[in-house]
Amino acid sequence: MHNPKWCLFFDFHTMPACPDVGAKFDVDAFVNHLKACRVDYVVFPARCNLGMAYYNTKVGIRHPSLTYDLFGKISEACAAEGIAISAYINCGLSHEEALLHRDWTILFPEGYSYKPNRMSHFFRQMCYNTAYGDHLLEMIREVVTQYPISGLFLDCFYTEPCVGVECIREMKRLGYDWKDPKQLAKYNHKKIIRMAKRIADTANSLKQNLLLYFNGLPFEDQQDIGTYLEYECLPTGGWGYESLPVYARYARNLGKPIVNMTGRFHRGWGDFGGIRTEASLEYDCLYGLANAMRITIGDHFHPRGDINRAVFTLVRKVYSKIQKFEPWLDGAKALTDIALVAPKPTFQTPAIDEDQPRCMEAVKGATRMLCELKMQFDIVSDTLSWDGYRLLVLPDRVLLDDDAVTKINAHLDAGGRILASAWSGLDPEEEQFVLSDEWGVTFRGNDPYDPAYLLVSPLLAEGLPDMPLDFYSDGTKVEALHGTEVLGEIVAPYYNRHWDGEHGFVYTPPDRITGQPAVTRRGPVAYITRAIFTGYHHYAYVPMRQLVSNLLQILLPDPMIKVQGVPSFARITVTSQTNRRMVHLLSYVPERRGPNIDMIEEPIALRDVQVSLRLDGRLPKSVYLAPDRKELSFTIENGYIKTTIPFHCGYSMVVFEER
């Protein structure tokens, strides 16, 4: 099976009370719409989260109003047209089976079999340690052996911890303290990975080369289990526009094909009457492609089989525009200068490590800042390689164990640079900087000032207001070692924010320069004492971005891309194929409308955009705009190839052909 490229994903969660499931389904019309969208891969449910099967199962529960093998018809029709199909099976939820087999469900630590909010999809969940685990495997055997499928999409795979008797007894036997929430979460993690391996082993024993994806299982836990990755992200459905930039730059480094799953819905999955604007769906798709991901667009199939022509029309419009770029997308890899090192818990579940949300805030803030500065970067975890990058950014809470120290030393020995902030660089116990000489500072605890103001030296003053600047974040107190440059100092307030029994001290103007370092540089290592990236995530204070920009000009004076005439909201990435590089320029603005929705309604036009791509020893042959191959003139200056895009609207791909 080839890797998915142009994909559609269909939910099909139908209430048992629905009286006419599949009654008006026209499989030929459905497949014709797929063909019109030039789709090569489809995911469709064999069993939904209600526990309803849509095929002729002998072990599960076929929907009571379905009179024929719906999944069989769809899978056979897709196979006949050369469209690969994966069977969707919801593993963590199966509400009808949970009704009939209460002993198959999770017993939540609070003592619930059903959580109080009955309108949540997850108010009851299935426990893989019960007979349900074997039942699930039997349904998988049916689907894999009976239908011409190319893979399995296993949804809601990660379930919450269970204190049912099966789990309790195993935890006692293995020495887990089930009363400790952290140990309970670690055991639960082990249990879920074990079930994923059982499914993978079963499926692979029945059919080779299946596409397997376990939605909800952390990506790195699927390295030896699944075959490809999908990142689910509906920006208007709760994910927002800050999530995809993080996961795109992280997941693409894991050595597996990665698909960007967006959706047509305005609010969230199952929003039958909601549909995205063309520009917003186009932006999601293009953003993924510009970051070396492929695309899938999610929809919800109507229970009766009615075809939503408006959705197919929208998908066809978007796909027909961007499929023209396929020659420059196939096999393209991201090119980067920088590795943004994620703190250890970032891609774990919060139940396993309570620091996860805080670490994610730092990564999101750093990601947004580097995107706005047009830096080319990957996001790496502690298990991935840090080799080959010119600069490492350690945002706010990257604590260094022995493995991380080895990686840092190798990076510095290779001539690399480092930008660290706040607690990054401390040992895991947060007692001292592990590489104090390299960092050039000594840790003296957490900074007592609230707020703390920044006053920079002339070397960092470009573009910054000539005034004490609030960091809008907490941080560390350090002393500079001899020979360390102090590029910024802390200005103390008259008093900290506090309540003294008479007054709330909320007016806290800057008072005096303390001499305490705020920004330092020791050779290749620059350090900011405050959690600047977490602060940027919360408050988006532009002077803090300018401070980082000024430091990057020192640490990385020749970045891969330089641009003029490009606003901060525009995004630029670089990908490569053999003998050519592609620069992707996107100009769309997610505008906050009301308290919860960020909306993209139209692309933004730009004129006379100047793009300079670092040569890196390559010999340019021609420069043009894809897909029309419109030639652009270029010059070579100071190690860069420079060209100008006369007119741009929404998306441009500039192709640099090389000898």
N, C-alpha and C positions, 0 to 999 in steps of 0.2 A: 504494500500500500504506500503510495506517495504521501508526502506530508500535506495536510490541509492548507489551502491557499485562499480560496474564495468560498466562504462557508455561510450556512444559515443554521440557526439553532432554534428548535421549536419546543417550548413548554406545551404540555397537554395535560393539565391537572383538572380533572372533571369530577364534580361532586357526584356521589352515588345516586343522588336524587335526580340527576340530569336525565330526561326521558328519551332522548333521541341521539345518543352518541353515534356519530358516523353516518347518520341517516341520509344525508345529502352530499356525502363526500364523493367527489369526482377525481379519482386518482390521476387520470390522464391530464385533466386541466391543471392539477396541482404540479405535476412534473413538468408540464409545459411552462409554467411560471418559473420553476427552478431553472429550466434551460434558458429562458429569456434573460434571466439574471446571470447566466453563465457561471452557475454555481458548480463546484466540483466536490463538495462535501456537505452533508446534512446530518444533524443530530435530531432524532425523533424518539419520543418515549415508547418503550415497550411496557414500562410500568411507571406510574406517576407517584407523587408524594401522598396521594390519598390511598395508595395501595391498590389502585385499579390497574389491571393488566389490559392491554389492547391487542393481545394476540391469543391464540388458542392454547392457553396454559392448562396443564394438568395438576399443577401444584399451587398456583396462586389463585387470585380472584379476578376473573374477567369482568369488565364493567357490565352490570346487569342489563343495560339497555343496548349494548353493542351486540349485533347479531352475526358478525363475521370477523374474520382475522384482519383487522385494520392495519396493524404493523406489518403483517405479511404482505399485504397489497402494496404498501408504500415501499418496503425494502426491495421487493422484487421489481417494481417499476423503476426505482432508482438504479438498481443494478443493471437493468436492461438498457438504460441510457448512459451508463458509465459514470454515474454519480455515486460516490462512496457514501455509505450511511453508517452511522454509529447508533447503537441502541442506548437510549437514555434509561437508566434504572436508578430511581431514588433509593438510596441505601439507608440513610439515617432516619427517614420518615416513611411511614406506611400506616396511615391513620385507620383504615378499615381493618387491616390485620391486627393493629393494636387494640381495636375494639373487641375483636374476637379472641385475642390472645393477650390478656393483660400481663401474663407472665413473660411476654417477649419485650416489654417496655423497660425503659430506664426507671429506676427508683431514684428520684433526685435527692440530694443530701438533706433538703428541707423536709423530706418525708412524702413528697408528692409523687403520684404517678402521672397526674395531669397538673401542669402549672396553672395558676389562677387565670391568666389571660388566655381564654379559649379561642380568641380571634387571632392569635399568633400561630404561624405555621409550625412553630417549634414547641408548642405547649405539651406535646408528648413526643418522645423519641424512642428509637429502637436500640436494644442492647445486643451487641454482637456476641456476647458470651452466653446468651440463651439459645434455645433451639432455633431462634430466628436466624442466627448465623448460618446454620445448615440449610434452612429453608431458602435463604437468599442465594446460596450457592446453587441450589437445585434450579431456581428460576434462571440464573445465569447460564447454567448448562443447557436449559431448554432453548434460550434465545440464540446462543452461540452455535448450537448444532442444527437448528431448524431453519435459520434465515441467512441470506447472503450478506451478512454485515461485515464491515471493515473494522469495527471497534466497539468499545463500550465507554459511555460517559456516565460515571458513577457519582451521583450528586448527593449533596448534604452529608458527605461522608464523615465529617468530624462531628461527633455527638458529645454531649456533656457527660461529666463523670456520673457514675452509677454506684449506688450502695445497695443494690440488690444482692441476694444471697450468693449468686454465682461469682460476682465481682468481689464481695467481701471475703469469701473463703479463699479465693486465689490471692488476694492482697495479703491476707494473714499468712498464707503458705509461703509467699515470696518475701515477707518481711516489710511490707509497706504499712505505714501508719495511716489507716483510712480516715482517721479523725483529723489529720493534718491536710488542709486543702491543697497545699503544694504537692505533697506526696500522692494524694488522690488524683490530682491532675496529671502527674508523671505516669502513674499506672494507667490512667485512661489513655494517654498518648501511646503507650506501649500496646495496649489492647487494640487500638484502632489501626495502628501500623500492622499488627499481626493479621487483622482481618483483611486489610488491603493485600497483603502477601498471599493469603489464602485465595482471594479472588483472582489475582494475577496468575498464580500457579494453575488454578483450575482453568481459566480462560485460555492460557497459552498451551495447556496440554490438549485442548480440544481444537484449536486453530492457531497456526503460527502467524506472526507479524500483525497481530491485532493492534490497533491504536487504543491505548488505555489511558484514561485520565480520571483521577480521583479528586473531584471538586471539594475543596475544604481542607484537604490534607496539605500541610505546609510543603512548599515546592521541593525543598532539599530532602524531605522525607520520601519523595517519589523517585529519587535518583535511580534506585535499583528496582523500582516497581512499575511505574508508568512509562509510557513511551514518548509522550509529548506533553506540553503544558498549555493551559488556557488561563488568562487572567480576566475574571469577570469584573466589569466596571460599568455601571450605569451612572453617569455623572449626575443626572437629575434625580436619581433614585436612591440617594443616600451616600454614594461613594464620593461625589464631588469631583472637581477637576484637579485635585492635588494627588490623587492615588495612582492613576495610570502613569504619570511621569516617573514615579518611584519604582513601581513594579516592572515597567518596561525596561528600565536601565539595570534592574537587578536580574530578572528572570532570563534575559537574553544571554547571560553569562553562564548558565547552568548546563550547557551542552545539549539541550533538547530543542526541537522546534517549539516555538511559542506563538500562541494565537491570542489576539486581543478580542475579548468578547464584550461587545457593546449591545445595545438593544434599541428597538424602535419606540419604547415606552416613554411617556412624559414623566411619570412618577416612579414606577417600579414594576417588577414582574407581575403579570396578571392584570395590568392596567389596560383593560380591553379598549376603552375609548380614548386612550392617550397615544399620541404620535409625535415624534420629534420633528423639528424643523429640518429641512434638507441640509442647511449649513452646519447644524450641530452634529448630525449623524456623519456628515462628510468629514468634519474635523476629527471625530473619534477615529474614524477609519484611517485617515491620512496620518494622524499622530502615531498610531501603531506602526504603519508602514515605514514612516520616517525613522522609527526606532527598531527596525529589523524584526518586526512582528508581522504575522499575517492576520486576517480579519475573519471574525464571525459576527453576524448580526442576529440578535435574538428576537423572537416573536412568540405569541401564544396562539396555538391553533384553536379555532372555534370548535366546541364540542360536536356540533352537528356536521361540521365539515365545510361550512361556508368559507369561501376564500376571500380574504381581506385584500381586495385589489389595490386599495390605497397604499397598503404596506408594501406589496410587491412592486407597485409603481415607484415608491420612494427608494426601495432597495435597488431597483433596476437603474434609476437615475444616478444614484451614488456610485454603484459598481461600474456602470458604463463609462463614467468619467475617469475613474481611477484604474480600471483594468487596462487602459491604454499605456499605463506606465509599467506593465508587467516585465518587459525586457530589462528594465533597470532595477527591478525588485527581486527577481528570482536569484536566490543565493546570496543576496547582499548582506554584508556584515557591517556593524557599527564601527566607526573609527573614533577613538577617544584619546585625550591627553591625561585625564584625571580619573582617579578612583576615589569615590566618596565611600569611606569605610563605615558601614553600618554597625552601631553597637550590637553586642551579642544578642540581646533578646528581640531585636527589631522584627524579625520575621517568624518569631514564635507566637503562640497563642497567649493572650494576657493571663489565662488561668495558670499557665506553667510558670510565667515570670511576670510579676506585677510591675516591673520596670518597662515592659514592652510599650505601653502607650506613650510614656515620656520619651523613650528612644525613637519611636516613630515620629514624634513631633519634631525632634531635632533633624531627622533625615528629611522629612517633608519641607522644613524650612530651608535647609541647605539645598535641596533639589530645586525648589522654586527660585532661590537666589541665583544659583548657577545657570539655570535656564534663562532667567532674565538677563544675565551677563553674557549669554551666548557661548558658554563654556561647553566643551565636548567631554562628557564624563560617563563612566559606568558607576553602578552601585555594587559593592562587593561585601560579602559577609566574611566572618572569620574562617570559614571553610574553603573559600575561593582563593585563587591566586591573586597576589597584589603585585606581581611582576609586570614589567613593561610599561608602567605608567610614569609620566614625568613628575606628577604631583599627587600626593595623598592628602585628602581632606578628612580630618577626624572631628566630626561634629559633636561637641558638648559632652558626650558620655562614653567615649571609646576607651575602656579600661584595658590595660595591657597585661595579658598573661605571658607565659614563656614563649608560646607559639607566635603571638603577635609581636613580641620583642624581636624574635628572629626575623620576622618579615620586615619590620621597621629597619633593622640594621642592614638587611640585604638591599632594601630600597635606597637607603642613604649611601651605602657602599657603591651602588650603581650610579650615583650622581643625582638621585631624586631629591625632590623638595617636599616639605610638609607644612600644612596649615592646620593647626589644632586649636581647640577652644575649650574653655571651662575645665571640666574634670578629665578631658581626654589626655591620655598619657600617664594617668595615675595607675598604681597597682590595683588589683581587684578589691583590696581592702580599703582603697581610697586613703592611704596614709602618706604616700610620697610619689613623686614622679620617678618612674622606673629608669628612664634615661634622662636624669636631671641635667647632666652635662650637655647633652644634645638639645634639650629643651631650653636650657640656659636660665632656669628659674628653680627656686626651692619652694615647695608647697608649705603654706602656713595656715591652712584651714580654709573654711568658707568665708567669703567676704562679708563683713558685718553691715556694710552700708546698704540702705534701702530707702531711696534709690541710690545708685552710683552713677556719676556722670563721667563722660570721657572728654579729655582734652588731648588732642593729637599734636605731634611734632610737625614741623613744616614738611617733612618727607612724606607724610600721609595726608596732608591738608587738601589736596586737589579735590574740588567739587564738594567739600564739606563746609557747612555753615561755621562761621568763626564764633563759636559759643560752646559752652559745656553741653554735651549731648547725652540724653538718657539712653542707656542700653536696653531698657524695658526687659531685663532678665537678671537672674541672680548669677553667682559665679564664685570664683576662688580668690584667695588672697595669696600673693606670691612675693618673693624677693628675687631680684635679678642677680645672677652670678656676675662676677667680674668678666668684662668683655662682652656682655650681652647688651645689645642696643635696646633702649627703652623708647618706643615710638609713640607711646601714649600713656597718660597718667590718669589715675582716678581722682576725680573731684568729689569731695564729701559734701553731703547736704548739711544744713544746720542741725538737723536731727532726723532720725529715721521715722518712717510711718509707724505710728503706734497710738494707743489710747492710754492716757495717764490718769484716768479717773475723773478728769475735768474736761479735757478736749481731745478730739480726734485730730492727730497731727497729720493732716492731709496736704497741707501746703509746705512743701519741703524744698525750698530753693537751694541751688548750689552755693557752697560757702567757701571752701578752701581747697587748694591743691595739696594733696597728701604726700606726693612723692611715691605713692604706691603704683607699681606698674599696671597698666591696663592692656597694653599691646607691646610685645617684645619680638626681637628677632635675634637668633643665634645662628649665623651662617645660613644653612638651607632650611631652618625651622623657624616659622613664625607662629606666635601664640597670642591668643586673645583670652583674657581672663574670664570673660563673661560668656554665658550660654547664648551667644549671638544668634545662632540658627533657630533655637527654640523661640527666642524673642521675635525673630522674623516670621516664624510660622504664626504666631499669635497676633502680631501688630504690624507687620510689613513696613517697618520704619525705613524709609529709603536711605537716610544717612548711614545706617548700618550696612546696607548693601554697597554703598559707595566705599565704606571702609574696607570691606572685603575686596572690592574691585581694585582699590589702591594697593592692597597687599598682593593680589594676584599679578599686578603689573610688575612687582618686584620679583616674585617667585617664578612667574611664568610670563616673561616679557614677550614671547613669540607664540601666542596660542594658535591652535590649528586654524581658527577662523577669526577674521576681523571684518566688521561691517560698518557701513555708514548709511544713514537714512532708514534705520530699522528701529521701531519703537520697542519699549521694554516688554510689551505683551506678546510680541512676535517670538516665535520659537525657531531655532535653527539646529539641524543635526547633519551629520556627515556619515554616509555609508559608502561601501566600496565593493566592486567586483573586479575581476581580472582586467588590468590595464585601464580602469576608469574609476573615478570617484564622483559621488552624487551629493550635492548640497541641497537639503530640503528646507524651504522657507515657508512657514505657516503664519498667517496673520488673521486670527479670529479672536474675539474678546468675549469670554464668559462674563456676562453682566448679571450682578445680583438683582433679582426682582422679587420683592417680598422677602419674608424671613428665611425661606428655605430653598429657593430655586435659583440656580445660575443658568442663564439663557444665552445661547448663541443663535442669533436670528439671521445674520448676514455676514459674509466675508468682508474683510477690510482691504481696500485698495491702497497700494503704495507706488511711488514713482521714483525712478532713478536710484535704485538700491545698489550700493556698491558692496561687492563681496570679494574678499581676498582670502585665498586658500593657501596655506603653507605648502611649499613645494615638496619638502621631505625627500629630496633627491630624485623626484620624478620629472620626466620630460613631457611637458604638455604638447598635445597635437592639435586639439580643437576644443572649443567650449560652445555649448548650445543649450537651449531650453527643451526639455522633453515635455510631451511626447512628439511635438511637431518638428524637432531637430532644427529649430530656428537658431542660426549661428549668432554668437555674441563675440564681439572683438575683445581682445585681452592684451594685457601687458604683464611683463615680469619685473617686479621691483622688490629689492631687499629680501629675497628669499620667499616671495609670495607671487602667486598668479592672481591677477586682479581683473575683474570684469564688472559690468554694470547691467542690471536688469531694468530696462526702460519702464516697463509697466508690470505690476504684479497685483493679483487680486485673489486673496485667500491662500492659494498654494502655488508654489513654483518649485520645479526641480531643475537645478543647474547641473549639467553633466560636464565633467572635465575628462575628456578622452586623453589617454597618455600612451607614450610609446613603450 
